[in-house]
Amino acid sequence: MSQKYFILIFILAFAYSSESRRQPFACDPANAGTRNLRFCKTSLPIHVRVQDLIGRLTLQEKIRLLVNNAAPVERLGVSGYEWWSEALHGVSNTGYGVKFGGAFPGATSFPQVITTAASFNASLWEEIGRVVSEEGRAMYNGGAAGLTFWSPNVNILRDPRWGRGQETPGEDPHLVAQYAVSYVKGLQGGGGSGNTRLKVAACCKHYTAYDLDDWNGYDRYHFNAKVSMQDLEDTYNVPFKACVVEGNVASVMCSYNQINGKPSCADPTLLRDTIRSQWHLNGYIVSDCDSVAVLFEKQHYTRYPEDAAAATIKAGLDLDCGPFLAIHTDEAVRTGKVSELEINNALANTITVQMRLGMFDGPNGPYANLGPKDVCSPAHQQLALQAAREGIVLLKNIGRALPLSTQRHRTVAVIGPNSDATLTMIGNYAGVPCGYISPLQGISIYARTVHQQGCMGVACPGNQNFGLAEVAARHTDATVLVMGLDQSIEAEAKDRVSLLLPGHQQDLISRVAMASKGPVVLILMSGGPIDVTFAKNDPRVSAILWVGYPGQAGGAAIADVLFGAANPGGKLPMTWYPQDYVAKVSMANMDMRANPTKGYPGRTYRFYRGPTVFPFGAGFSYTRFSQHLVSAPITVSVPTLHSHDLVSNNTTSLMKTKATVRTIHTNCESLDIDMHIDVKNIGDMDGTHTVLIFSTPPDPTETKQLVAFEKVHVVAGTKQRVKINMNACKHLSVADEYGVRRIYMGEHKIHVGDDLKHSITFQPSFEEIKV
């Protein structure tokens, strides 16, 4: 498979000449009529060039630049541009901007985001972003992609039934935020603030409180998410703020839904006041596709279409994915509902990003040499394999049944609807991969395989083929069941109604486990959690692996882990709930915190205290690790402007027992906290360990939350020292009921995994400070 692909790429790359490369988007040096225009002069500051171009445009030309399929301005030598390209976990043809074929038959398809998140490896996330942007740039140079990629999805996986949960990095705000920052830096080139040049432009979506597609009569086009200020501040907006403030992302996408009665794309508080003014976005705000039309046609937010156009532009929207603004903005200007100056401001944001990308610099630039040879390269495909290995989570391993042995397990029954999966492995928002290695193909490298699907697809409507599967298990040395879900069960516009395995899958697992001669390994392929309590408790099921949707190399990674060529080190980025949890909780309830008086159990490991199938952070290794706290502060002084800034918590219902200091009333830069932890591999196999740091503040109404994590590789019999850096304002503060961030005074309990505890006491220090 791979050798043939590389030969094809070599032939295509050889045929790829300067004649087939994309013509300059603008400022073509061969165009004597435009090359000397002021906006083409690269020696001038970008903002000067932007204003010069806007000043040359007519109103009608400006309006046609407000939408994703921006029209050309031929008299100025500016080409048309399709803004919508996608790169969630590899360059994808989901958007109109990417076309596979010719010199670019495919691109590296990495594991789905939920799988990669399970690695808890920030450097891996950034490296994947770097590779994806390299392939995106190469395809842009060849006329096969844009440079504005509307990825990543940084919504919180609030509800286990959400069909798009697979696209997200999980349920924890800090984890999702760190993934967002790392991936965005990888995509964009790691640039900082200001008019920094961009490799590609990333986009963090879908802002905000968007995590319901189609469930029980609710759909994303009509849903009004009723969200408290507290939940907005300490859960839903955390990743978006990190995207903008730390990742310097070039774009944010507003969502379809309403938040507390206002459409996200028409809410000036969310867009203009928060993203632009508070977080200082250096980029553009784009609507989810047809969101502007949705708020008029489906939500009936305005009476007339031109009112919807005006409301979104005034709120801070710069670009409409869809034709609505191109059709109705002219009438909005004519009737005085929006001004040309406000349109100019929107265009300044989009054109600035295009100039930072070098689209107005002619044919040359730092990435002009990238081409077909840089797409699906051996190094990129090896990274896809590495990512798949790191994302695999070992959830059960009785008696060290895994890893299997090539000497003792010479024949393996490979059974299940996902046993020979290819397309299923890449999940949604995927492109055309370089190639596939299915689980069956991967396992066949290590052992002789006997293959039986058992089920006709993941829906598994009947048991007609179970007998053949039982025979296979009965006559082989080991049995591997590859079960789970696919896009027919969970997807965009398709939320689940159940957490159980579909159809007769459970029955197939139990019958095969009873028949099997050797160890039985259950592999679960899915984005969302599955209630497999039966398998967890069945002693005949020796081991359970969750592999998410592991990407193009998923089968090779699965086989490497099964036979010990790779040691699993992944951790679950979400809670696996029992089925009865979803019977108690409406997807439409956006509250994060439990409400016992109403029988509401709360959401995610931070607020839910009921039984779980597997908890957040679960995951074993083939080796064992010990952790030792080397150093950490015992007390931290929090500079406080005045004594009256030290708030007694009698004034608020949520702050009852301890004094707090608002983060805006202290010097956050002085509140960095360093911890040093020794991680020792006390087993007999090299492996990776994830150090998870949780904090619990003094107030009993608040709960444990992840504040830091670090991935470390440790050779068997050795130890590695891990440095953890936290900031009290960013990591150890909590939001009150008004969405105000506060630091509790008193003892904060720091948990290093489940086995190591430490306390840090915060005390106020009244002094003159600058904030």
N, C-alpha and C positions, 0 to 999 in steps of 0.2 A: 504493500500500500504506500508506504512512505517513500520508497526508492522511486517508484513510478511518478509520484507527485513531484519529487525534486527534479527529475528529468524534464517533466512538463514545464516546471517553473524556469529551468535553465533555458529551454527552447524559447519560451515566451519572453524571457528577459533579454535574450540575444536579439529577438525581433523588435524589442521595445527601443525605439530610437527617439531622437529629439523631435522628429516629425509627428510622433504619436502623443507627445506630451501636451498637457493642457496649455492652451494659449493664455497669456496673462489676463487675469480678471479685470485689471484696469492699468492705466499708465504704461501701456505697451510702448517700448522705445521705438518700435517700428511705425507707430502712429504719429506722424509729424504734427497733426492737428491738436493732439491732447498731451503729448509727453512733457511739454513745458508748462502745463498748467500748475498753479501754485499747490494744489492738493497732491500733486505727484512728486513734489520735491522732498526727498527723504531727509534732507538736511534740516528741514523745519520741524518744530515740535508737532506732535500728533494733534494736539487740540487746535493748533492753527490750521493745519491741513483739513481737519474735519469741518471747521467753520467755513473755510473757503469753499469746500464742496457743497455744503448745505446752502450757502449763499447763491450758488449757481443754479439750484434746482427750482423748477416751477412747483406750484402747489400740487398739481396732479402727479408730477413725478415723485414728490415726497410721499403722497398717499400710497402709491404703488410700491413703496419701499417699507411699508408698515406690516407686510405680511410675509409668510415664510417663503413663498415663491416670488421673491422680489423681482420686479421687471427691470430690464436693462435700460440704461440711459445712454443710448447710442451716440448722441451728439457730444457727450463728454467722454466717450470711450469706456464706459462702465458696463460690464456684462451683467446679465441676470444672475441671480444666485438663489439656490435652494438651501435654506437654513436648516432644514430638518434632516440631520443624520443622527444615528444612534450608535452607542458603543458601550453597552451595559457590561458585557464581559467579553469583548471582542468587537471588531467592526461588524455592524449589523445592517442588513438591508430592510429593516422594519420601516425606516424613514425613507422619504423620496430621494434623499441626497446620495444614497449609496446604490451602486449597480455592480453586481458581480458578473464576470465573463471576460473573455479576451485575455489580456495580460494578467487579470486578477480573478482567477476562478474561485478563490476562497480566501479566507483569513483565519488566523489562529482563534479558535473558540475555547476560551477558558471556562472553568467551572462556573455554574450559576453563582451569583453573589452570595446567597445564603450559605453555600458550600465553602467558598473562599473565606467568608467571615469566620467560619469555624476554626480556621487556622490560628486566629488571634495573632497574626503576623503582619504588623504594619509595614515592614520593609517589603514583604511579598506583595502587598496591595499596591504599593507605590511602583514597584517594578512591573507589575502587570499593566498599570496605567501607562508607564513609559513605553512598553512594547506595543500596546494598543494604539497609542498616539503615533508611534513610528510607522505602523502599518496604515493608519489613517492618513498620515501625511503622504506616504508613498502612493496611496490610492488617489488622493487629491491631485498629486502631480500628474497622474495618468488619466485624469478626468473621470474617475470612478467614485469619488466621494467628495463631501464638503469638508469644512474645517470646524464647523460648529456642531459638536456632538452633545445631544441632550441626555446626558448621563453624568452621574449616577442617580439612582433612586435611593433617597435617604429617609424615606418614611419609616416610622416605627412599626414593627410587627406586633401590633396591639392585640389582635385577635387571631387565634390559630387557624380559623377558617378562611382567612383572606387569600384569594387566589393569586395575588401578586406578592405575597409574603416572600416567595422565592427570590424576588428581585432585590430584596432589602438585606442589609447586614444583620438583621435580628431585632430583638426586643429591647435591648438596653441602650439608652440615649448616649452614654459615653462610648460604647463600642461602635455604634452607628456613626457618631461624630468622628471618631478616629479613623474609621474606614473612609469616610467622606473626604477628610483632609488628605489622607495618604493617596487615595486614588486620583483626586483632583490634581494634586501636585505632580503625580506621575504623568497624567494626561497633558497638563499645561506646560510642563517643563520645569516645575518647581519654582516658578517666578514669584516675586513678592508683590508689594502694592505698587501704586502708580501706573504709569503707562508701560509696564514691562511687556516685552514681546512674548507672544504665546506660540507654542508649538501647535496645539489645537485649543479650542475653547470648550471647556466643560460646562455642564449645567446641572445644578442640584434641584431635584424635583421630588415630589409634587407638593408645593407649599400651600397650605399646611393642614395638618389633622386629616389627611387623606389616607384611608385604609379600609374602604368598603367599596366594592364594585357592584355586586348584584346579589342581594340576599333577602329572602323573605319579604318581597315587596318593596324593599329599599334599593335604589340604584344611585350610582355616583353622580348622575346628572341632576338629580332632584334632592339629594341628601343634604340636610342642614345639620352639620356637626356642632352639637352644643358642648362647648369646651370651657372649663373653668380657666381663669387667668393663671392659676397655679399649675395646672396640667400643661397649659400652653408653654409656660416658661420652663418647667423642669422636665418636660418630656418631648412634646411635639416639635418645638422650635429649636431644641438643642442642636441637632445635626445641621440645620440650616444656618444657624448663627456660626457654627464652627466652619462650615463651608466658606462663608463670606469672610469672616474675621481672620481665621487661621489658614484656610486653603486659598484665599484670594480668588475664588471661583469667578469666572467671567459671565455667568448667567445663573438666574434662578427662574424656575417655572412655577407659575401659580396653578392651582388645581381646579377641577370642575366644581367641587362641592362648595356649599356655603359654610361659613364659620360664624355661629351665633347670628344667623339671619342675613349675613352679607356674603355675596359671592367673593371668593378669594381674589379673583382678578379685577374686582371693582372696589376693593377695600383699601382706601388710602392709608389707614392705620397700619395695615399689614405690609403694604408695598412701599409707598412713599416714606412713611414715618419710620418704619422699622428697618426694612431691607436697605433702603437708600440712605436715610438720615442717621439712624442709630448704628447700623452695622457697616455703613459706608461701602456699599457694593460698587466696585469699579467694573461695571459691565452693564448688561441689559436684562430686563425682565420680560419673559415670554409666556404666553398663555399655553396651557395644554390644548391639544388640537381641537378647535371649534368651541373652546370654552366661552368665548365672547358671544358666539351664537347661542350657546346653551343657556347663558344667563338671561338672554332676551326671549328665546323661543320656548324653553322648557321651564325655566324658573320664573319667567315673567317679572323680572326685577325692574325693568323700565317699561314705559308705555310705548315708546317709539324706538326704532332701531338706532337712529342717530343719537338718542340719549344713552344707549348702551355703549356706543362707540366713544362718546364724550366721557362717560363715567369711568371707563377703563383707562383711557389715556390720562385723564386727570388724576386717577388713583396711582399712576406710576407705571402702567404697562407700556412697554416699548415696542413689542412685536407680537402680532397675532398669528398663531399657527391656524390658518384658515383664511377664508376670503372676506370675512365680515367687515374688517376695518377698511379694506380696499373699496368695498361697495358703499359704506355708509358714512365714512368720515367727511367726505366732501359736503354732505348735507349738514353735518354737525358744525362744520366751519361756517357754512353759509348762514345758518340760523344763530350763530354766535354762542353755541354751546361748548365749543372748544376753540382755542386760538391756534393760529399758525405757529406762534412761538412755542406752544406746548408740543406741537408736532415736531418742531425743530429739536426740542430737548430730547424727545424720544429717539429721533434719528441720530443725534449726537452720541447716544449710548450704544446703538448698534454699529454705527460706522466706526466709532473708536475701536471697538473689538475687531472689526475687519482690518483696520490699519495695524493694530497690535499683532495681528496674524500675518502681516506682510502682504496682504492682498492688493495694496495700492503701491507696491514697491517694484512692479515689473516682474520679469521672469526669474530673477536671481534671489538668493536668500540662503540662510543657513541649512535649510532642509531640501534644497532644490535637487540634490543628488539622490534622494530616496526614490526607489522604484520597485518593480516586481521582485527583485532579489531580496528585498527587505520585508516581504510578506510571506508568512509560513516558512520562515527560515528554520534550520535545525535547532538553533538556540531558542527561538520562540516556542517551538513545539515541545522542547524539553521543559521549558518553564510551565507550559500547560500541564504537563505530566507531574511536575513538582507540586504545582498548586492543587491538583486533584489528590495527590498523596496526602498533603498537609491538611486538607479539609475533611478527610475521612475520620469518623468518630467511632471508637470502640465502646459500645454500651454494655456488653456482657461478654464474659469469657470464663466459663466454668472450667476449673481444673486446667487452665492454660491450654484449652483446646486449640487455640490459635497461638502461634502460626502453625499452619499445616506443614508437613514434611514431604519433600519430593521423594524420600525413600519409603516412607510408610503410607503415603497417600498417592499412589501411582495412578489410580483411577478416581475421577471425581464426577458425580452426577451434578449437572448444572441445570437447574429447574426454575421455571417461573416466567411470568409475562414480560419481565424486563431482563431476562437472562441473555438475550442477544440484542439488547437495545442499542440503537445508534442515535436517531433523532431525539429520542426521549432524554438522552444524557445531556443535551445542550440547553434544555429548558426553553424559556421564551426570550424574546428580544435577542435572538441569536442570528448570526449570519449563516453563510455557507462555510463549514469548517474545512481545514486542510485535508482531513480524512478522519476516519473513525477507527477506534479499537473497542469493540464491544466486550462486555464481561466474559462471554463465551470465548472470544478470540484470545483475550488476555490469559484466562485460566488454561487454555490449551497450550500455551507456551510452557507451562510448568507440569502438566499432567495430561494423561489421556482422558478425554471428556466423553460423557454420555449425556446428550441434550434432550430435554423434554420441556416444552412450554408449560404444560399442565393446564394453563388457562388460555382462553382465546382473548388476549388483550387484558389490560389491567382491570377492566370492568368485570372480568371473570364471571360471566353469567351462568355457567354450568360446570358440572364436575365430570363430564364425559371422558376427559383425558387424565383424570387423576390416577387411574390404575397404572398407566404407562409410567407415570412419574414415580409411583411407589416401587415398581419393578426396578427402575433405574437406581433408586436409592438403596434398594435391597442388595444390589449386586456391585456396588462400588465402594471404594475405601472411605470416601467422604462425600457429603452432600452439601451443595451450596444453592440456597434458594434466593433468587433475585426478584423481589416483590416490590410493591409500593404503588406509586401514582404516576401520572403523566399529565400532559396539558388538556386531556379530555376531562380530567377531574378537577384540576386547579389551574387557573389561568387568569389573564386579564379578562374582566367581564364575567368571570365564573368563580364565585366563592363556594366553598364546600358547605354542606349541611351536616356532615358527620366527620368525626375524627377516626372512625374505624376503617380498616382496609376494605376496599370495594368488593362487592359481590361475594364469591366463595373463596377469596384468597386465604382467609384464616383457616378454613377447613382444609385447604390444600397443604398449608404449612403443618398443621397438626397431624394429618394423615401421613405425610412424607416423613416427618420426624419420628413417628411411631414405627415406620417401616425401615428406616435407614439402618444400615449395618455399622456405619462409622459416625464420626462427629457431624452434627448438622449446624451449618452456619446460615443465619438469616441476614440477608443484605437488603436494606430498605432504601429505595430510590424515591426521593420526594423533596419538595420544597418546604411544605408545612409539616408540623408534627403529626404523628399517628399514634393512636392508642393501641399499643401491642402488649398490653398487660398480660394477655394469655401466653405470649412467647417469652416474656420476661420471667414468668413464673413456671414455665414448662422446663423441667430438667433435661428433657430430650433435645431441646434447642440449646446447643452448647455455647453459641456465640451470636451476638447481634452487632452488625455494623450499619451505621447510617452514612450514606455517601452523597446525599443531596442529589443534585444533577451535576455530575462530575466533569462535564465537558468532553471534548473530542477524544482525549486520552483516558477517559474514565475507566474503561475496561482494563487497561494496562495497570493503572494505579490500584484498582481493586485487587487484581491478581498479585501485585507486588506486596500489598499488605497481607493478603491471605497467606502467602508463603514466606513472609518474613523478610523479603528484600527491602521492605520499608516498614518502619515502626510507627503505628498510628499515634498521633499526638493532638488530634482535633478535640475541641470542646463544643458542646451544644451552644449555639448563640440564641437559643429560645427555649422556653419551658415546654415540655410535652405533657399536656393535660389529659386526664381521663375523659372518656366520652360524656360522662354525666355533667362535666363542667359546662359544656355548650348548651345543655338543657336549662341551665340557670342564668345564662348571660345572653342578652340581646347584642348582636353586632352593632346595633345603633346606639348603644350606651357608650359614650366616649370617656366616662370617668375611669381614671386609673386606680384611684384609691377605693378600698373596700368600704362598704356601708352595711354593717351587720344588721342594723335595724330594718333594712329593706331586703335582707337576704342576698345582698350583692357581694360576691367574693373578692372583687378586685382583679387587677390584671398584672401579668408578668411576675417574675420572681420578686420584684420590689414590693408588691402590695398583696399578692395572692398567697395565702397561708394554708391552702387546702392540700390534699394529696396530689402527687404528680406521678406520671409514669417514669419520666426522667427529668431531673431538674436542670435549669440553666447552668451551664458550665460543666455538665457531666461529660466524662470521657476518660477511658483508661489507656494504658500503654502496655507494651510487652515487657517493659522494665519497671522498676520502682524508683521513686524519688523521695528525698527528704528535704525539708526547708528549714533554714536557721536564720533568725533575724540577727544581723550583725550590728546594725546601728539604725537609730531613728530618734527623733526628738521626743522628749517627754512633755515639755511645755512649749507653747508658742504664744508670744505676745502679739496682740492684734492692735496696731495703732488706731486710736480713735480721736476724732477731731475734738469733740466736746463730751462732757459727761452725759449731756442729754441725748447724744447719739446712741448711747447704750440703752437699748429699749427694754423696758420691763415688759414681760410677756403677759401681764394682766390686761394689756390693751387689745389683744387679739385672741380670737378663739383657738387659733392653731399654735400659738406660742405661749403655752400655759406655765411652763415650769422653769425655764431658763432665760437669762438675758441674751440678747442677740445684737449684732452690729451689722448694719447694712453694708453690703460690699461697696457701695458708692461712697461710704463715709470712712473708708480706710485706705491704706496704701497697699493695694494688692500686689505690687511688684516686690514688696518686702516679705511676702508670705509664701515663698517657695519652701517646700518641705522635701528633703531627701531621705530615702530609706535604702539600706543595703541589705540584701538577702543572699545567703549562700544556698545554692541548689546542688544537691549531691545525688548522683545516680548510683543507687545502692543495689541495682540489679546486674544482670549479666549481658545486657544489650544496649548499644548506643541508642539514644532517643532524644526527643524534644519535650520540653516541659513548659507549660504556660503558668506563669506566676500571676494569680488573680488577686487584686487588692480591693477589698470592700471596706466601706466605712458606715458606721451607725452613729448618728448624732445623739446628743444627750436627751432630746425630747422623746418621750415614749410614743408619740403619734407618728414619728418618722421611722423609716425602716432602712435596712441594709441596702446599699447600692454600690455598684462597681465604680471605682474611682481611678483605677490604673491597671494595666496589664503589660506583661513583657514575655516574649517567647525566647527560649534559650535552648541551645543544643548542648547536651552533656554526654561525654564519652563514658562508657561503663566504668565504674570504680573511681571516677574523678568528680570534681565539683566546679561550679562556675559561680562567680559573684555577679549579682544583678543589681543595677542601680535603678531605683524608681524615683522619678521626680513628679511631685504634685504641687499644685497651688491651691491654697485654702479658699480663695475666692471662686476659682473655677471648678474645683473638684469637691470641696468639702462644704460648700454653702448649700442651702436649701431655699426653695421658693415659698413665700407665705401665700395666703389666700388671695392677695392682690397681685401676685406675680413678682413680688419684690424679693431679690436675693439677699439672704442674711446668713451670717456665720454665728452658730451657737457658741456661747461661752460655756466652758465646762469640759467634761471628759468625752472625747470622741473615741469610740472603739474601732480599731483597725484590725481587720481580719485578713490574714494572708492564706487564702484558700479556706479549708475547713479546720486546719490543724494548728494554726499559729495565730495568736492574738496579741495586740499591743494597744496601749492607750496613749492618746495625745490630748493634753488639756490646753484649751484656749483660754487666755485671760486678757482682759482689756488693758491697754497702755495709753494713758492720756498724754498726748504730746502734740507739738506743732508738726503737721505733715502737709504735704501737697498731694491732692488727689485730682 
